[in-house]
Structure formats: C-alpha cells, structure tokens
Amino acid sequence: MDYSQIITLEPGKRSGKPCIRGLRITVYDVLSYLAAGMSIDDILSDFPSLTRDDILACLSYVADRERHTVVLRP
C-alpha cells in the first residue's frame, strides 16, 4: 500500500509525529489500540473519521520503517 498520501508529518502537529491525513491521530495511537486488542472495526467505530485504508496505511508505514531498520553491533 502507498501510504504517502495518508501518513503526514507536520512539525507543529503532535510534535511532528506521523499522523493520519493531517488529523491529530498518530500512527502510534492506532498501533497502540491494535496492540491492546482492539479490532479494526472497534477502532473505526470509536474514530469515525478514520477509514480501513488509514489503519492499513499505518501498518504499511511501520512495516516499511522496520524493513529499513539496521542494527549495528560494536
């Protein structure tokens, strides 16, 4: 999924953390809800401004960041 049109970074919003479509809902917020056991439908019910694609974009964004993570050993 191309998340570049969904995940936004704005220095003055939520301390520059990645947000969804300029909203004040961060990628971290969505991941925290999922990690706590909420389903995608639960999140959509609690946050009607979000879409299923928004949540999938969060997952794609984090997967892409993880793919680029490199651990350097001393």
C-alpha positions in Angstrom: 0.0 0.0 0.0 1.2 3.5 -0.8 0.8 5.3 2.5 2.5 8.5 1.3 -0.9 10.3 0.8 -2.3 9.1 4.1 0.5 9.4 6.6 1.5 13.0 7.2 4.4 14.7 9.1 3.8 18.2 10.3 6.3 19.8 12.7 3.5 21.7 14.6 1.1 18.8 15.0 1.6 16.2 17.7 5.3 17.1 18.0 5.9 16.1 14.4 4.9 12.5 14.9 3.4 10.7 11.9 -0.3 11.4 11.8 -3.2 10.2 9.6 -4.3 12.6 6.9 -3.3 15.6 9.0 -5.6 14.6 11.8 -4.4 14.6 15.4 -4.5 10.8 15.4 -1.0 9.4 15.2 0.3 6.1 13.8 1.4 5.3 17.3 -2.2 5.8 18.6 -3.5 3.3 16.0 -0.8 0.7 16.7 -1.4 1.0 20.5 -5.1 0.3 20.0 -4.4 -2.7 17.9 -1.7 -4.0 20.4 -4.3 -3.6 23.2 -6.6 -6.0 21.4 -8.9 -3.6 19.6 -10.0 -4.8 16.2 -10.0 -2.6 13.1 -13.8 -2.4 13.3 -13.5 -1.3 17.0 -11.2 1.5 16.1 -13.4 2.6 13.2 -16.3 2.6 15.5 -14.5 4.8 18.1 -13.0 7.1 15.5 -15.5 7.6 12.6 -13.1 10.0 10.9 -10.7 7.0 10.2 -11.1 4.5 7.3 -9.9 1.0 6.9 -7.3 2.3 4.5 -6.0 4.7 7.1 -5.3 1.8 9.5 -3.7 -0.3 6.8 -1.6 2.7 5.9 -0.3 2.8 9.5 0.7 -0.8 9.3 2.4 -0.3 5.9 4.2 2.7 7.2 5.6 0.8 10.2 6.4 -2.2 8.2 8.4 0.0 5.8 10.3 1.6 8.6 11.1 -1.7 10.2 12.4 -3.0 6.9 14.9 -0.1 6.8 16.0 -0.6 10.4 19.6 -1.7 10.7 21.2 -2.9 14.0 24.8 -2.1 14.3 26.8 -4.2 16.7 30.1 -3.0 18.3 
